[in-house]
Amino acid sequence: MITCLPDSDIERFIEEDVPYGDLTTHLLGIGNRPGRIVFSTREDTTLCGTEEASRVLQKCGATITSCMPSGTTLVPGREFLHAEGTAQALHAGWKVALNLLEYASGIASRTHRIVATCHDINPALAVVATRKSFPGTKKIAIKAITAGGALPHRLGLSESILVFKQHTAFLGGLENVPRFVAKLKKKACETKIIIEADSGEEALLVARSGADVVQLDKIGPAELADAVAAIRSVTSNILISAAGGINEANAAAYAATGIDIIVLSSVYFGTPSDIKASILPVE
């Protein structure tokens, strides 16, 4: 699932930062001097974006001498990416590469910690991330959550069926769920049907409807555990997911409720990983 961004994205990132060359390096007259750049961790880190960072440096004229893959988990002080080239090439690619590494590894590291916490409690629990990544960053965000051990909840509106209250408002309310579930199953027989519920009572309506997944939104762990027990007493054929406000601080409590899927957005928002980049001349 961990894929690399296309060249068009890499070139766009470079063009944003170095549209007309590096004025500082040019005026100092050091552009042709040989050097090397070394990236290393300052904290426990699950890497993401090393492949993209390498290609940024290569497109700026540097040569990669070593690179660890995305998904690698490292302790502080570990070097993971080395490149050589002229000062002009290294300075042109430095910040673009570092920004990619820090933001992507931040997402991957948060994801890795949550997945590890959840799987300590329930190894079968699926951890999936929503489509709430910042616009324009979806490719690297999806790569980052998969590097951290999760999967996408939905990639977008085109490939999945998730029925919200905003949909059922046009269908006469959630009480009509059996009728429209039957219709959806006929029209999209290869696609799972997920329906969101805001309470245990609504979840029971969904459970009896023939839907594939009931997604309980913004329900605390204690109430959720009761809802799970009630749903299981009605049917064992439906999967149960929880979404809304789930993060590192409460993921363990949600994992212990008996749900099948934990849906979160919190991994996208937080502090970037702290990564060190050293550029040194080579004599």
C-alpha positions as CSV (number, residue, x, y, z in Angstrom):
1,M,0.0,0.0,0.0
2,I,3.0,2.3,0.6
3,T,3.4,4.0,-2.8
4,C,5.6,6.9,-4.0
5,L,4.4,10.3,-5.2
6,P,4.7,11.0,-9.0
7,D,7.4,13.1,-10.5
8,S,4.9,15.9,-11.2
9,D,4.4,16.4,-7.4
10,I,8.1,16.3,-6.6
11,E,8.8,18.9,-9.3
12,R,6.0,21.1,-8.0
13,F,7.4,21.0,-4.4
14,I,10.8,22.0,-5.7
15,E,9.4,24.8,-7.9
16,E,7.4,26.2,-5.0
17,D,10.6,26.6,-2.9
18,V,13.2,27.3,-5.6
19,P,11.4,29.0,-8.5
20,Y,14.4,31.0,-9.7
21,G,17.4,29.4,-8.0
22,D,19.0,29.9,-4.6
23,L,20.1,33.5,-4.3
24,T,22.1,33.1,-1.0
25,T,24.2,30.2,-2.3
26,H,24.8,32.0,-5.6
27,L,26.0,35.2,-4.0
28,L,28.2,33.4,-1.5
29,G,30.0,31.7,-4.4
30,I,29.9,28.3,-2.8
31,G,27.5,26.6,-5.3
32,N,30.1,24.3,-6.9
33,R,31.8,23.1,-3.8
34,P,31.2,19.4,-3.0
35,G,29.3,18.4,0.2
36,R,27.0,15.9,1.8
37,I,23.7,16.0,3.6
38,V,22.7,13.6,6.4
39,F,19.2,13.2,7.9
40,S,18.8,11.7,11.4
41,T,16.1,11.3,14.0
42,R,15.9,13.4,17.2
43,E,13.1,11.3,18.7
44,D,11.4,7.9,18.3
45,T,10.2,8.1,14.7
46,T,8.3,6.0,12.2
47,L,9.7,7.2,8.9
48,C,7.6,8.4,6.0
49,G,8.6,10.3,2.8
50,T,12.2,9.1,2.5
51,E,11.6,8.0,-1.1
52,E,10.2,11.4,-2.0
53,A,12.9,13.3,-0.1
54,S,15.5,11.2,-2.0
55,R,13.9,12.1,-5.3
56,V,13.8,15.8,-4.4
57,L,17.5,15.7,-3.7
58,Q,18.2,13.8,-6.9
59,K,16.2,16.2,-9.1
60,C,18.2,19.0,-7.5
61,G,21.4,17.3,-8.7
62,A,22.5,15.3,-5.6
63,T,23.3,11.6,-5.5
64,I,21.7,9.4,-2.8
65,T,24.2,7.1,-1.0
66,S,21.9,5.4,1.5
67,C,18.2,5.6,2.4
68,M,15.9,3.7,4.8
69,P,12.4,3.0,3.5
70,S,9.1,4.5,4.8
71,G,7.6,2.5,7.6
72,T,11.0,2.0,9.4
73,T,10.7,2.8,13.1
74,L,13.9,4.3,14.6
75,V,15.1,5.5,18.0
76,P,16.6,8.9,18.5
77,G,20.0,9.6,16.9
78,R,19.7,7.2,13.9
79,E,20.9,8.4,10.5
80,F,18.6,7.2,7.8
81,L,19.3,9.3,4.6
82,H,22.6,10.3,3.1
83,A,23.3,12.2,-0.1
84,E,26.2,13.9,-1.8
85,G,26.5,16.7,-4.3
86,T,27.4,20.3,-4.8
87,A,26.4,22.9,-2.2
88,Q,24.0,24.3,-4.8
89,A,22.2,20.9,-5.2
90,L,22.1,20.2,-1.5
91,H,20.8,23.6,-0.4
92,A,18.1,23.5,-3.2
93,G,16.7,20.2,-2.0
94,W,17.4,20.6,1.8
95,K,14.2,22.2,3.1
96,V,11.8,20.6,0.7
97,A,13.1,17.2,1.7
98,L,13.1,18.0,5.4
99,N,9.6,19.4,5.3
100,L,8.3,16.3,3.6
101,L,10.1,14.0,6.1
102,E,9.0,15.9,9.2
103,Y,5.3,16.3,8.3
104,A,4.9,12.8,6.8
105,S,6.8,11.1,9.6
106,G,4.8,13.0,12.2
107,I,1.6,11.5,10.8
108,A,3.2,8.0,10.5
109,S,4.6,8.2,14.0
110,R,1.2,9.2,15.6
111,T,-0.5,6.4,13.6
112,H,2.1,3.8,14.6
113,R,1.6,4.7,18.3
114,I,-2.2,4.5,18.1
115,V,-2.1,1.2,16.1
116,A,0.3,-0.4,18.6
117,T,-1.9,0.8,21.6
118,C,-5.1,-0.6,20.0
119,H,-3.5,-3.9,18.9
120,D,-2.2,-4.5,22.4
121,I,-5.8,-4.6,23.5
122,N,-7.5,-6.1,20.4
123,P,-5.1,-7.5,17.7
124,A,-8.0,-7.9,15.3
125,L,-9.1,-4.3,15.5
126,A,-8.9,-2.4,12.1
127,V,-7.5,1.2,12.5
128,V,-8.4,3.4,9.6
129,A,-8.0,7.1,8.9
130,T,-10.6,9.5,7.4
131,R,-10.4,11.7,4.4
132,K,-9.9,14.8,6.5
133,S,-6.3,15.4,5.4
134,F,-5.5,19.0,4.4
135,P,-6.5,19.6,0.8
136,G,-3.6,19.0,-1.6
137,T,-1.8,16.6,0.8
138,K,-3.9,13.4,0.4
139,K,-1.2,11.4,-1.4
140,I,1.5,11.9,1.2
141,A,-1.1,11.7,4.0
142,I,-2.3,8.3,2.8
143,K,1.2,7.1,2.4
144,A,2.0,8.3,6.0
145,I,-1.0,6.5,7.6
146,T,-0.1,3.2,5.8
147,A,3.5,3.6,6.9
148,G,2.3,3.8,10.4
149,G,0.2,0.6,10.1
150,A,-3.3,1.9,9.4
151,L,-5.4,2.0,6.2
152,P,-7.7,4.6,4.6
153,H,-11.3,4.7,5.8
154,R,-12.4,6.2,2.5
155,L,-10.2,7.7,-0.3
156,G,-13.1,9.9,-1.4
157,L,-16.7,10.0,-2.3
158,S,-16.4,8.0,-5.5
159,E,-15.5,4.5,-4.3
160,S,-17.4,4.0,-1.0
161,I,-20.9,4.2,0.4
162,L,-21.2,6.0,3.7
163,V,-24.7,7.2,4.6
164,F,-24.8,10.2,7.0
165,K,-27.7,12.0,8.7
166,Q,-27.2,14.6,5.9
167,H,-28.3,11.9,3.4
168,T,-31.2,10.4,5.4
169,A,-32.7,13.9,5.9
170,F,-33.6,13.7,2.2
171,L,-35.0,10.1,2.6
172,G,-37.6,10.6,5.3
173,G,-35.2,9.9,8.3
174,L,-33.2,6.9,9.6
175,E,-36.4,4.9,10.2
176,N,-36.5,4.3,6.5
177,V,-33.1,2.7,6.5
178,P,-34.3,-0.9,5.6
179,R,-35.9,0.4,2.4
180,F,-32.9,2.3,1.1
181,V,-30.4,-0.3,2.2
182,A,-32.2,-2.9,0.1
183,K,-32.1,-0.5,-2.9
184,L,-28.4,0.2,-2.4
185,K,-27.6,-3.5,-2.2
186,K,-29.2,-4.1,-5.6
187,K,-27.5,-1.2,-7.2
188,A,-24.0,-1.6,-5.7
189,C,-23.8,-5.3,-4.9
190,E,-20.0,-5.3,-4.7
191,T,-19.7,-2.3,-2.3
192,K,-20.1,-2.5,1.4
193,I,-22.8,-0.2,2.9
194,I,-21.8,1.9,6.0
195,I,-24.4,3.8,7.9
196,E,-23.7,6.3,10.6
197,A,-25.6,6.4,13.9
198,D,-25.5,9.0,16.6
199,S,-26.9,6.8,19.4
200,G,-27.4,3.2,20.6
201,E,-31.0,3.3,19.5
202,E,-30.1,4.5,16.0
203,A,-27.4,1.8,15.8
204,L,-30.0,-0.9,16.5
205,L,-32.1,0.4,13.6
206,V,-29.1,0.1,11.4
207,A,-28.1,-3.3,12.7
208,R,-31.5,-4.7,11.7
209,S,-31.4,-3.1,8.3
210,G,-29.0,-5.4,6.5
211,A,-26.2,-2.8,6.3
212,D,-22.6,-4.1,6.4
213,V,-21.2,-1.6,8.9
214,V,-22.8,0.6,11.5
215,Q,-20.6,3.6,12.4
216,L,-21.3,5.2,15.8
217,D,-20.2,8.8,15.8
218,K,-19.0,10.9,18.8
219,I,-20.2,8.4,21.5
220,G,-18.0,7.9,24.6
221,P,-16.4,4.6,25.4
222,A,-18.8,3.6,28.2
223,E,-22.0,4.2,26.1
224,L,-20.3,2.7,23.1
225,A,-19.6,-0.6,25.0
226,D,-23.3,-0.8,25.9
227,A,-24.3,-0.2,22.3
228,V,-21.9,-2.9,21.0
229,A,-23.4,-5.4,23.4
230,A,-26.9,-4.5,22.3
231,I,-26.0,-4.7,18.6
232,R,-24.3,-8.1,19.1
233,S,-27.6,-9.4,20.7
234,V,-29.5,-8.4,17.6
235,T,-27.0,-9.7,14.9
236,S,-23.5,-10.9,14.5
237,N,-23.4,-10.1,10.8
238,I,-22.7,-6.4,11.0
239,L,-19.4,-4.8,11.7
240,I,-19.2,-2.0,14.2
241,S,-17.0,1.1,13.9
242,A,-16.5,4.1,16.1
243,A,-15.6,7.6,14.9
244,G,-15.3,11.1,16.2
245,G,-12.8,12.5,18.6
246,I,-10.6,9.5,18.9
247,N,-6.9,10.2,19.5
248,E,-3.9,8.9,21.3
249,A,-5.3,9.8,24.7
250,N,-8.5,7.7,24.4
251,A,-7.8,5.1,21.7
252,A,-7.2,2.4,24.2
253,A,-10.6,3.0,25.9
254,Y,-12.3,2.7,22.5
255,A,-10.3,-0.4,21.5
256,A,-11.6,-2.1,24.7
257,T,-15.3,-1.6,23.8
258,G,-15.5,-4.6,21.4
259,I,-15.8,-2.6,18.1
260,D,-14.3,-4.0,14.9
261,I,-13.1,-0.7,13.4
262,I,-11.7,2.5,14.8
263,V,-12.0,5.5,12.6
264,L,-9.9,8.6,13.3
265,S,-8.7,11.9,11.9
266,S,-6.4,13.0,14.8
267,V,-3.3,11.4,13.2
268,Y,-3.3,14.2,10.5
269,F,-3.1,17.0,13.1
270,G,-0.1,17.5,15.5
271,T,3.5,18.2,15.8
272,P,5.8,17.2,12.9
273,S,8.6,14.7,13.7
274,D,11.8,16.3,14.9
275,I,14.4,15.5,12.2
276,K,17.9,16.8,12.0
277,A,19.6,17.7,8.7
278,S,23.3,18.4,8.5
279,I,25.0,19.8,5.5
280,L,28.8,19.6,5.5
281,P,31.6,20.3,2.9
282,V,33.6,17.4,1.6
283,E,37.3,18.2,1.0
